[in-house]
């Protein structure tokens, strides 16, 4: 399951598209996207929270990639690794922020949380595993 998250995040960091045929990486990235989006939608439906139909699949992936990449880079700077299940939970929290407060607040909150993480480590309430599949 960790490799699915890594494939999805790698796609955000290495998005170089030329007029070339589809690759196995493209297929894996699409499969990861489907699993990630459907996982968050299934959990949201069971919990009665975001992401609802107000949030597009593309927006879910945008937040997943933005938050995941930022926290992974911050973890690397601290010489740490955030487990995939914990990263999924952090993204889940940011999906709630996006749908209730909007893009600007996501960016502001992400900057705040990254600064806090750099100073103090991962907040205790983020240390929960969330499995999407």
Buried (B, 14 or more C-beta within 10 A) or exposed (E): EEEBBBBBBBBBEEEEEEEEEEEEEEEBBBEBBEBBBBBBBEBBEEEEBBBEEEBEBEBBBBBBBBBBBBBBEBBEEEEEEBEBBBBBBBBBBBBBBBBEEEEEEBEEBBEEBBEEBEEEEBEEEBBEEBEBE
